[in-house]
Amino acid sequence: MDVSGDVFEDVPEEEEATSDIDCHTDTRTRRLSPMVWDGFPEPTLHERYELSKHYIKTWDKYIQDILLGSGLISHAGIYDRKGHILAHSDNFWITQDEHENLLKGFYAPELVYQKGVTVQKQQYKVVLADGTNGILAKNGTMGCTIAKTATLMIVAIHTNGVPLEQANDVVMSLGDFLKSKAL
């Protein structure tokens, strides 16, 4: 499955200007992630809103085209490390407590092996938790895969007898792609 597409590049942290030159014309361009505004006025609130809609659409494409488009995933969401949702399928979200517990599972996999994971108030028994990349869990004919990158967490649910390994491969492939983009 091809997971390539438009993603924005990782932008280095903003450097402080050390001269009296306005940061808009300084050679160390002022960076507004992910765009560079070199020699141009800062965007208006409306322009920022329009830019944010573009990036929301980009995250949404990962959900719609790759995860749900595979036919193996029924619900999914992409979250940042603080629990803010970047994109999700219809009627799918996790609570802040669920997000925090899933993150803890990456740092202490023995906990999720003992207690399982909860996603949308549904409890899943953990089948695999490697402590770095992902968590794979199941509940009867339903399954749940959580992939972690440097800055993101992808949570996906598969139902109705979809093979656990196939659904897991789709989610983990997207996670690997986003990792390759330093996200």
N, CA and C atoms as a LAMMPS dump frame, in Angstrom:
ITEM: TIMESTEP
0
ITEM: NUMBER OF ATOMS
549
ITEM: BOX BOUNDS ff ff ff
-5.0000000000000000e+02 5.0000000000000000e+02
-5.0000000000000000e+02 5.0000000000000000e+02
-5.0000000000000000e+02 5.0000000000000000e+02
ITEM: ATOMS id mol type element x y z
1 1 1 N 0.853 -1.183 0
2 1 2 C 0 0 0
3 1 3 C 0.889 1.232 0
4 2 1 N 0.589 2.157 -0.888
5 2 2 C 1.376 3.382 -1.005
6 2 3 C 0.825 4.418 -0.035
7 3 1 N 1.656 4.869 0.872
8 3 2 C 1.224 5.878 1.828
9 3 3 C 1.916 7.204 1.573
10 4 1 N 2.498 7.365 0.386
11 4 2 C 3.154 8.636 0.093
12 4 3 C 2.105 9.686 -0.226
13 5 1 N 2.439 10.912 -0.064
14 5 2 C 1.501 11.997 -0.318
15 5 3 C 2.049 13.297 0.195
16 6 1 N 1.195 14.283 0.212
17 6 2 C 1.611 15.597 0.662
18 6 3 C 1.67 15.64 2.17
19 7 1 N 2.851 15.831 2.696
20 7 2 C 3.003 16.122 4.121
21 7 3 C 3.941 17.298 4.221
22 8 1 N 3.771 18.092 5.246
23 8 2 C 4.652 19.234 5.355
24 8 3 C 5.937 18.818 6.034
25 9 1 N 6.983 19.532 5.689
26 9 2 C 8.301 19.218 6.21
27 9 3 C 8.442 19.685 7.644
28 10 1 N 9.28 19.015 8.392
29 10 2 C 9.581 19.402 9.756
30 10 3 C 10.328 20.732 9.718
31 11 1 N 9.856 21.707 10.454
32 11 2 C 10.452 23.039 10.437
33 11 3 C 11.306 23.206 11.674
34 12 1 N 12.571 23.624 11.51
35 12 2 C 13.425 23.813 12.689
36 12 3 C 12.886 24.922 13.582
37 13 1 N 13.311 24.871 14.832
38 13 2 C 12.856 25.891 15.775
39 13 3 C 13.288 27.271 15.312
40 14 1 N 12.452 28.265 15.641
41 14 2 C 12.71 29.644 15.229
42 14 3 C 13.952 30.18 15.937
43 15 1 N 14.818 30.839 15.163
44 15 2 C 16.007 31.447 15.734
45 15 3 C 15.679 32.888 16.138
46 16 1 N 16.316 33.35 17.174
47 16 2 C 16.118 34.729 17.584
48 16 3 C 16.987 35.645 16.728
49 17 1 N 16.419 36.775 16.327
50 17 2 C 17.185 37.752 15.548
51 17 3 C 18.181 38.441 16.475
52 18 1 N 19.411 38.582 16
53 18 2 C 20.434 39.198 16.841
54 18 3 C 20.805 40.584 16.336
55 19 1 N 20.127 41.08 15.329
56 19 2 C 20.429 42.4 14.801
57 19 3 C 19.203 43.292 14.921
58 20 1 N 19.388 44.552 14.522
59 20 2 C 18.281 45.501 14.564
60 20 3 C 17.364 45.358 13.356
61 21 1 N 17.673 44.448 12.472
62 21 2 C 16.879 44.277 11.26
63 21 3 C 15.564 43.592 11.613
64 22 1 N 14.501 44.061 10.986
65 22 2 C 13.181 43.473 11.194
66 22 3 C 13.245 41.99 10.812
67 23 1 N 12.629 41.121 11.614
68 23 2 C 12.711 39.688 11.356
69 23 3 C 12.057 39.3 10.027
70 24 1 N 11.179 40.158 9.468
71 24 2 C 10.564 39.839 8.178
72 24 3 C 11.561 39.955 7.035
73 25 1 N 12.611 40.76 7.184
74 25 2 C 13.574 40.933 6.11
75 25 3 C 14.938 40.342 6.46
76 26 1 N 15.069 39.8 7.636
77 26 2 C 16.313 39.177 8.061
78 26 3 C 16.57 37.933 7.209
79 27 1 N 17.821 37.615 6.951
80 27 2 C 18.144 36.435 6.155
81 27 3 C 17.781 35.145 6.874
82 28 1 N 17.699 35.178 8.183
83 28 2 C 17.206 34.02 8.932
84 28 3 C 15.702 34.147 8.997
85 29 1 N 15.029 33.711 7.976
86 29 2 C 13.605 33.973 7.791
87 29 3 C 12.788 33.627 9.019
88 30 1 N 11.752 34.403 9.208
89 30 2 C 10.819 34.129 10.292
90 30 3 C 9.95 32.967 9.844
91 31 1 N 9.848 31.957 10.653
92 31 2 C 9.123 30.765 10.254
93 31 3 C 7.816 30.642 11.025
94 32 1 N 6.757 30.503 10.285
95 32 2 C 5.467 30.162 10.857
96 32 3 C 5.167 28.766 10.364
97 33 1 N 5.346 27.817 11.223
98 33 2 C 5.22 26.432 10.806
99 33 3 C 3.881 26.204 10.113
100 34 1 N 3.866 25.565 8.956
101 34 2 C 4.983 25.063 8.183
102 34 3 C 5.384 26.004 7.045
103 35 1 N 4.898 27.206 6.991
104 35 2 C 5.205 28.125 5.894
105 35 3 C 6.346 29.068 6.288
106 36 1 N 7.073 29.577 5.307
107 36 2 C 8.137 30.547 5.538
108 36 3 C 7.663 31.886 4.986
109 37 1 N 7.734 32.913 5.809
110 37 2 C 7.269 34.243 5.411
111 37 3 C 8.486 35.143 5.317
112 38 1 N 9.201 35.096 4.214
113 38 2 C 10.424 35.862 4.045
114 38 3 C 10.121 37.139 3.264
115 39 1 N 10.183 38.27 3.925
116 39 2 C 9.966 39.541 3.255
117 39 3 C 8.503 39.886 3.032
118 40 1 N 7.595 39.104 3.603
119 40 2 C 6.175 39.361 3.44
120 40 3 C 5.559 39.658 4.797
121 41 1 N 4.483 40.436 4.809
122 41 2 C 3.827 40.695 6.098
123 41 3 C 3.252 39.404 6.677
124 42 1 N 3.161 39.378 7.986
125 42 2 C 2.586 38.212 8.658
126 42 3 C 1.15 38.015 8.173
127 43 1 N 0.703 36.76 8
128 43 2 C -0.647 36.521 7.49
129 43 3 C -1.717 37.008 8.462
130 44 1 N -2.841 37.395 7.894
131 44 2 C -3.976 37.82 8.705
132 44 3 C -4.601 36.603 9.367
133 45 1 N -5.51 36.84 10.291
134 45 2 C -6.211 35.759 10.958
135 45 3 C -6.957 34.903 9.933
136 46 1 N -7.59 35.551 8.955
137 46 2 C -8.311 34.81 7.915
138 46 3 C -7.352 33.936 7.095
139 47 1 N -6.185 34.466 6.745
140 47 2 C -5.204 33.692 5.982
141 47 3 C -4.702 32.497 6.796
142 48 1 N -4.498 32.703 8.095
143 48 2 C -4.079 31.586 8.948
144 48 3 C -5.167 30.517 9
145 49 1 N -6.43 30.951 9.076
146 49 2 C -7.547 30.005 9.097
147 49 3 C -7.571 29.183 7.808
148 50 1 N -7.377 29.84 6.684
149 50 2 C -7.375 29.139 5.398
150 50 3 C -6.227 28.131 5.336
151 51 1 N -5.041 28.514 5.85
152 51 2 C -3.912 27.587 5.886
153 51 3 C -4.223 26.384 6.779
154 52 1 N -4.829 26.636 7.923
155 52 2 C -5.127 25.539 8.838
156 52 3 C -6.111 24.569 8.205
157 53 1 N -7.066 25.074 7.417
158 53 2 C -8.011 24.185 6.736
159 53 3 C -7.267 23.251 5.79
160 54 1 N -6.23 23.776 5.122
161 54 2 C -5.438 22.935 4.209
162 54 3 C -4.779 21.79 4.966
163 55 1 N -4.167 22.077 6.119
164 55 2 C -3.483 21.033 6.857
165 55 3 C -4.443 20.064 7.516
166 56 1 N -5.609 20.532 7.918
167 56 2 C -6.624 19.622 8.438
168 56 3 C -7.04 18.661 7.328
169 57 1 N -7.2 19.181 6.102
170 57 2 C -7.549 18.316 4.979
171 57 3 C -6.457 17.291 4.727
172 58 1 N -5.193 17.67 4.905
173 58 2 C -4.092 16.736 4.708
174 58 3 C -4.173 15.6 5.715
175 59 1 N -4.36 15.909 6.997
176 59 2 C -4.493 14.863 8.01
177 59 3 C -5.715 14.01 7.718
178 60 1 N -6.807 14.644 7.31
179 60 2 C -8.031 13.911 7.015
180 60 3 C -7.831 12.934 5.856
181 61 1 N -6.989 13.303 4.89
182 61 2 C -6.712 12.389 3.772
183 61 3 C -6.064 11.103 4.258
184 62 1 N -5.188 11.207 5.255
185 62 2 C -4.581 9.997 5.796
186 62 3 C -5.649 9.075 6.372
187 63 1 N -6.62 9.654 7.067
188 63 2 C -7.705 8.856 7.643
189 63 3 C -8.564 8.258 6.531
190 64 1 N -9.084 9.132 5.654
191 64 2 C -10.044 8.694 4.641
192 64 3 C -9.419 7.805 3.563
193 65 1 N -8.305 8.236 2.99
194 65 2 C -7.734 7.536 1.839
195 65 3 C -6.921 6.305 2.221
196 66 1 N -6.149 6.39 3.275
197 66 2 C -5.257 5.279 3.61
198 66 3 C -5.911 4.304 4.587
199 67 1 N -6.361 4.814 5.725
200 67 2 C -6.889 3.898 6.736
201 67 3 C -8.275 3.373 6.366
202 68 1 N -9.26 4.254 6.251
203 68 2 C -10.601 3.798 5.914
204 68 3 C -10.657 3.274 4.481
205 69 1 N -9.872 3.883 3.605
206 69 2 C -9.841 3.468 2.204
207 69 3 C -9.315 2.064 1.992
208 70 1 N -8.604 1.531 2.967
209 70 2 C -8.081 0.161 2.858
210 70 3 C -9.205 -0.871 2.919
211 71 1 N -10.346 -0.47 3.479
212 71 2 C -11.443 -1.408 3.663
213 71 3 C -11.271 -2.296 4.883
214 72 1 N -10.176 -2.133 5.592
215 72 2 C -9.897 -2.958 6.766
216 72 3 C -10.149 -2.229 8.075
217 73 1 N -10.095 -0.908 8.052
218 73 2 C -10.258 -0.082 9.252
219 73 3 C -11.644 0.548 9.221
220 74 1 N -12.357 0.481 10.34
221 74 2 C -13.701 1.06 10.378
222 74 3 C -13.729 2.444 11.016
223 75 1 N -12.839 2.72 11.969
224 75 2 C -12.767 4.02 12.635
225 75 3 C -11.309 4.33 12.946
226 76 1 N -10.948 5.624 12.868
227 76 2 C -9.558 5.987 13.159
228 76 3 C -9.446 7.448 13.539
229 77 1 N -8.363 7.762 14.23
230 77 2 C -8.052 9.145 14.593
231 77 3 C -6.55 9.338 14.671
232 78 1 N -6.107 10.564 14.375
233 78 2 C -4.706 10.93 14.518
234 78 3 C -4.639 12.035 15.56
235 79 1 N -3.803 11.826 16.575
236 79 2 C -3.692 12.74 17.71
237 79 3 C -2.249 13.193 17.858
238 80 1 N -2.068 14.406 18.39
239 80 2 C -0.705 14.812 18.737
240 80 3 C -0.393 14.235 20.118
241 81 1 N 0.812 14.447 20.594
242 81 2 C 1.238 13.831 21.849
243 81 3 C 0.521 14.39 23.067
244 82 1 N -0.119 15.555 22.927
245 82 2 C -0.859 16.14 24.049
246 82 3 C -2.326 15.731 24.053
247 83 1 N -2.74 14.967 23.045
248 83 2 C -4.119 14.502 22.991
249 83 3 C -5.024 15.327 22.103
250 84 1 N -4.48 16.348 21.436
251 84 2 C -5.29 17.135 20.515
252 84 3 C -5.542 16.336 19.251
253 85 1 N -6.774 16.335 18.798
254 85 2 C -7.121 15.552 17.62
255 85 3 C -6.789 16.343 16.357
256 86 1 N -6.083 15.71 15.431
257 86 2 C -5.743 16.338 14.157
258 86 3 C -6.728 15.938 13.076
259 87 1 N -7.213 14.708 13.131
260 87 2 C -8.22 14.221 12.186
261 87 3 C -8.858 12.97 12.772
262 88 1 N -10.091 12.706 12.359
263 88 2 C -10.769 11.499 12.837
264 88 3 C -11.876 11.126 11.881
265 89 1 N -12.267 9.871 11.91
266 89 2 C -13.412 9.435 11.135
267 89 3 C -14.676 9.826 11.895
268 90 1 N -15.819 9.687 11.244
269 90 2 C -17.09 10.076 11.856
270 90 3 C -17.311 9.363 13.188
271 91 1 N -17.733 10.121 14.174
272 91 2 C -18.093 9.61 15.502
273 91 3 C -16.978 8.812 16.163
274 92 1 N -15.741 9.212 15.944
275 92 2 C -14.626 8.52 16.598
276 92 3 C -13.728 9.532 17.276
277 93 1 N -13.493 9.341 18.556
278 93 2 C -12.563 10.148 19.333
279 93 3 C -12.249 9.37 20.599
280 94 1 N -11.145 9.715 21.214
281 94 2 C -10.816 9.108 22.498
282 94 3 C -10.759 10.215 23.541
283 95 1 N -11.006 9.836 24.787
284 95 2 C -10.964 10.818 25.864
285 95 3 C -9.511 11.121 26.225
286 96 1 N -9.31 12.184 26.967
287 96 2 C -7.966 12.55 27.414
288 96 3 C -7.375 11.44 28.284
289 97 1 N -8.188 10.839 29.151
290 97 2 C -7.707 9.734 29.992
291 97 3 C -7.289 8.538 29.144
292 98 1 N -8.089 8.218 28.131
293 98 2 C -7.728 7.104 27.248
294 98 3 C -6.414 7.401 26.529
295 99 1 N -6.261 8.642 26.067
296 99 2 C -5.027 9.049 25.381
297 99 3 C -3.819 8.886 26.304
298 100 1 N -3.933 9.388 27.518
299 100 2 C -2.823 9.297 28.477
300 100 3 C -2.474 7.848 28.796
301 101 1 N -3.487 6.989 28.957
302 101 2 C -3.233 5.584 29.255
303 101 3 C -2.586 4.864 28.073
304 102 1 N -2.981 5.217 26.858
305 102 2 C -2.351 4.619 25.679
306 102 3 C -0.882 5.027 25.602
307 103 1 N -0.596 6.308 25.856
308 103 2 C 0.803 6.754 25.845
309 103 3 C 1.625 6.04 26.913
310 104 1 N 1.041 5.863 28.095
311 104 2 C 1.746 5.142 29.165
312 104 3 C 2.081 3.721 28.72
313 105 1 N 1.204 3.137 27.907
314 105 2 C 1.419 1.781 27.409
315 105 3 C 2.653 1.644 26.545
316 106 1 N 3.076 2.741 25.921
317 106 2 C 4.293 2.694 25.116
318 106 3 C 5.539 2.712 25.995
319 107 1 N 5.434 3.333 27.159
320 107 2 C 6.585 3.448 28.052
321 107 3 C 6.624 2.342 29.096
322 108 1 N 5.477 1.733 29.341
323 108 2 C 5.398 0.628 30.312
324 108 3 C 4.461 -0.439 29.745
325 109 1 N 4.928 -1.198 28.743
326 109 2 C 4.053 -2.173 28.083
327 109 3 C 3.501 -3.238 29.024
328 110 1 N 4.203 -3.519 30.11
329 110 2 C 3.699 -4.521 31.045
330 110 3 C 2.344 -4.103 31.634
331 111 1 N 2.112 -2.798 31.762
332 111 2 C 0.823 -2.315 32.277
333 111 3 C -0.322 -2.644 31.335
334 112 1 N -0.129 -2.404 30.026
335 112 2 C -1.221 -2.677 29.091
336 112 3 C -1.409 -4.178 28.885
337 113 1 N -0.35 -4.966 29.052
338 113 2 C -0.527 -6.418 28.998
339 113 3 C -1.409 -6.887 30.151
340 114 1 N -1.235 -6.288 31.327
341 114 2 C -2.013 -6.686 32.497
342 114 3 C -3.442 -6.156 32.459
343 115 1 N -3.583 -4.854 32.13
344 115 2 C -4.882 -4.203 32.23
345 115 3 C -5.629 -4.079 30.911
346 116 1 N -4.933 -4.252 29.782
347 116 2 C -5.559 -4.023 28.491
348 116 3 C -5.599 -2.538 28.186
349 117 1 N -6.264 -2.181 27.096
350 117 2 C -6.429 -0.775 26.72
351 117 3 C -7.906 -0.48 26.508
352 118 1 N -8.261 0.77 26.707
353 118 2 C -9.632 1.206 26.499
354 118 3 C -9.633 2.28 25.425
355 119 1 N -10.465 2.069 24.402
356 119 2 C -10.632 3.032 23.32
357 119 3 C -12.128 3.2 23.097
358 120 1 N -12.599 4.405 23.211
359 120 2 C -14.023 4.746 23.127
360 120 3 C -14.854 3.898 24.09
361 121 1 N -14.371 3.801 25.304
362 121 2 C -15.036 3.082 26.397
363 121 3 C -15.181 1.584 26.126
364 122 1 N -14.446 1.066 25.131
365 122 2 C -14.431 -0.366 24.824
366 122 3 C -13.096 -0.935 25.287
367 123 1 N -13.136 -1.988 26.089
368 123 2 C -11.932 -2.602 26.616
369 123 3 C -11.388 -3.633 25.624
370 124 1 N -10.075 -3.634 25.405
371 124 2 C -9.406 -4.566 24.507
372 124 3 C -8.282 -5.268 25.259
373 125 1 N -8.088 -6.547 24.953
374 125 2 C -6.987 -7.329 25.515
375 125 3 C -5.776 -7.147 24.608
376 126 1 N -4.643 -6.789 25.182
377 126 2 C -3.433 -6.521 24.404
378 126 3 C -2.792 -7.836 23.962
379 127 1 N -2.534 -7.923 22.662
380 127 2 C -1.886 -9.076 22.058
381 127 3 C -0.397 -8.803 21.892
382 128 1 N -0.062 -7.549 21.543
383 128 2 C 1.331 -7.176 21.32
384 128 3 C 1.53 -5.716 21.727
385 129 1 N 2.557 -5.471 22.506
386 129 2 C 2.958 -4.113 22.873
387 129 3 C 4.475 -4.115 22.92
388 130 1 N 5.095 -3.503 21.91
389 130 2 C 6.555 -3.571 21.815
390 130 3 C 7.271 -2.486 22.607
391 131 1 N 6.522 -1.533 23.145
392 131 2 C 7.136 -0.496 23.969
393 131 3 C 7.699 0.676 23.189
394 132 1 N 7.675 0.617 21.873
395 132 2 C 8.21 1.736 21.084
396 132 3 C 7.304 2.145 19.936
397 133 1 N 6.823 1.209 19.14
398 133 2 C 6.105 1.551 17.917
399 133 3 C 4.605 1.379 17.965
400 134 1 N 4.126 0.327 18.618
401 134 2 C 2.701 0.084 18.537
402 134 3 C 2.145 -0.828 19.6
403 135 1 N 0.816 -0.82 19.641
404 135 2 C 0.052 -1.695 20.524
405 135 3 C -1.022 -2.329 19.664
406 136 1 N -1.155 -3.633 19.758
407 136 2 C -2.174 -4.376 19.037
408 136 3 C -3.046 -5.072 20.065
409 137 1 N -4.351 -4.886 19.963
410 137 2 C -5.264 -5.447 20.957
411 137 3 C -6.522 -5.962 20.272
412 138 1 N -7.268 -6.843 20.99
413 138 2 C -8.497 -7.376 20.405
414 138 3 C -9.557 -7.57 21.477
415 139 1 N -10.792 -7.631 20.981
416 139 2 C -11.949 -7.901 21.827
417 139 3 C -12.938 -8.664 20.955
418 140 1 N -12.917 -9.97 21.044
419 140 2 C -13.793 -10.787 20.197
420 140 3 C -13.417 -10.62 18.735
421 141 1 N -14.376 -10.181 17.921
422 141 2 C -14.104 -9.982 16.493
423 141 3 C -13.603 -8.575 16.193
424 142 1 N -13.5 -7.74 17.211
425 142 2 C -13.002 -6.373 17.032
426 142 3 C -11.526 -6.309 17.38
427 143 1 N -10.831 -5.369 16.758
428 143 2 C -9.422 -5.176 17.067
429 143 3 C -9.083 -3.701 17.114
430 144 1 N -7.957 -3.4 17.722
431 144 2 C -7.505 -2.024 17.882
432 144 3 C -5.996 -1.983 17.676
433 145 1 N -5.536 -1.052 16.848
434 145 2 C -4.107 -0.844 16.651
435 145 3 C -3.781 0.595 16.987
436 146 1 N -2.723 0.792 17.747
437 146 2 C -2.242 2.129 18.087
438 146 3 C -0.79 2.202 17.64
439 147 1 N -0.491 3.175 16.78
440 147 2 C 0.877 3.39 16.315
441 147 3 C 1.368 4.716 16.867
442 148 1 N 2.648 4.759 17.279
443 148 2 C 3.23 5.981 17.822
444 148 3 C 4.399 6.407 16.955
445 149 1 N 4.451 7.709 16.671
446 149 2 C 5.601 8.292 15.993
447 149 3 C 6.258 9.255 16.973
448 150 1 N 7.199 10.044 16.502
449 150 2 C 7.867 11 17.391
450 150 3 C 6.902 12.046 17.935
451 151 1 N 5.889 12.423 17.151
452 151 2 C 4.994 13.507 17.568
453 151 3 C 3.517 13.133 17.531
454 152 1 N 3.181 11.971 17.005
455 152 2 C 1.776 11.616 16.773
456 152 3 C 1.423 10.251 17.339
457 153 1 N 0.109 10.041 17.457
458 153 2 C -0.415 8.729 17.8
459 153 3 C -1.607 8.459 16.888
460 154 1 N -1.576 7.315 16.217
461 154 2 C -2.664 6.898 15.331
462 154 3 C -3.429 5.805 16.054
463 155 1 N -4.739 5.963 16.166
464 155 2 C -5.584 4.973 16.83
465 155 3 C -6.591 4.493 15.799
466 156 1 N -6.669 3.184 15.594
467 156 2 C -7.588 2.642 14.587
468 156 3 C -8.31 1.415 15.136
469 157 1 N -9.574 1.286 14.742
470 157 2 C -10.428 0.172 15.149
471 157 3 C -10.822 -0.601 13.898
472 158 1 N -10.803 -1.916 13.999
473 158 2 C -11.296 -2.76 12.915
474 158 3 C -12.309 -3.738 13.496
475 159 1 N -13.366 -3.985 12.752
476 159 2 C -14.475 -4.788 13.252
477 159 3 C -14.833 -5.901 12.277
478 160 1 N -15.801 -6.688 12.686
479 160 2 C -16.435 -7.713 11.859
480 160 3 C -15.471 -8.685 11.205
481 161 1 N -14.612 -9.256 12.005
482 161 2 C -13.78 -10.345 11.531
483 161 3 C -12.639 -9.974 10.605
484 162 1 N -12.288 -8.702 10.515
485 162 2 C -11.129 -8.31 9.712
486 162 3 C -9.895 -8.929 10.355
487 163 1 N -9.047 -9.602 9.561
488 163 2 C -7.844 -10.199 10.155
489 163 3 C -6.998 -9.16 10.878
490 164 1 N -6.69 -9.466 12.115
491 164 2 C -5.959 -8.567 12.997
492 164 3 C -4.634 -8.121 12.378
493 165 1 N -3.896 -9.047 11.801
494 165 2 C -2.581 -8.741 11.247
495 165 3 C -2.671 -7.798 10.048
496 166 1 N -3.679 -7.999 9.185
497 166 2 C -3.825 -7.142 8.006
498 166 3 C -4.163 -5.711 8.398
499 167 1 N -5.096 -5.539 9.317
500 167 2 C -5.46 -4.202 9.772
501 167 3 C -4.267 -3.543 10.462
502 168 1 N -3.541 -4.307 11.253
503 168 2 C -2.36 -3.792 11.933
504 168 3 C -1.32 -3.31 10.923
505 169 1 N -1.111 -4.06 9.852
506 169 2 C -0.132 -3.679 8.823
507 169 3 C -0.465 -2.327 8.197
508 170 1 N -1.746 -2.061 7.946
509 170 2 C -2.157 -0.79 7.35
510 170 3 C -1.807 0.37 8.273
511 171 1 N -2.15 0.243 9.546
512 171 2 C -1.908 1.317 10.521
513 171 3 C -0.417 1.522 10.743
514 172 1 N 0.309 0.438 10.906
515 172 2 C 1.744 0.553 11.166
516 172 3 C 2.487 1.091 9.94
517 173 1 N 2.023 0.784 8.732
518 173 2 C 2.64 1.34 7.513
519 173 3 C 2.483 2.85 7.478
520 174 1 N 1.307 3.342 7.841
521 174 2 C 1.114 4.788 7.905
522 174 3 C 2.022 5.384 8.978
523 175 1 N 2.11 4.725 10.128
524 175 2 C 3.018 5.199 11.184
525 175 3 C 4.451 5.253 10.71
526 176 1 N 4.901 4.232 9.987
527 176 2 C 6.27 4.212 9.471
528 176 3 C 6.493 5.345 8.473
529 177 1 N 5.496 5.599 7.612
530 177 2 C 5.603 6.679 6.649
531 177 3 C 5.733 8.025 7.37
532 178 1 N 4.895 8.263 8.366
533 178 2 C 4.954 9.538 9.095
534 178 3 C 6.268 9.666 9.868
535 179 1 N 6.789 8.569 10.376
536 179 2 C 8.102 8.602 11.031
537 179 3 C 9.188 8.996 10.041
538 180 1 N 9.093 8.505 8.809
539 180 2 C 10.098 8.833 7.798
540 180 3 C 10.088 10.316 7.451
541 181 1 N 8.974 11 7.745
542 181 2 C 8.851 12.429 7.527
543 181 3 C 9.134 13.225 8.798
544 182 1 N 9.69 12.557 9.796
545 182 2 C 10.054 13.166 11.086
546 182 3 C 8.842 13.734 11.813
547 183 1 N 7.707 13.086 11.677
548 183 2 C 6.497 13.511 12.394
549 183 3 C 6.194 12.585 13.537
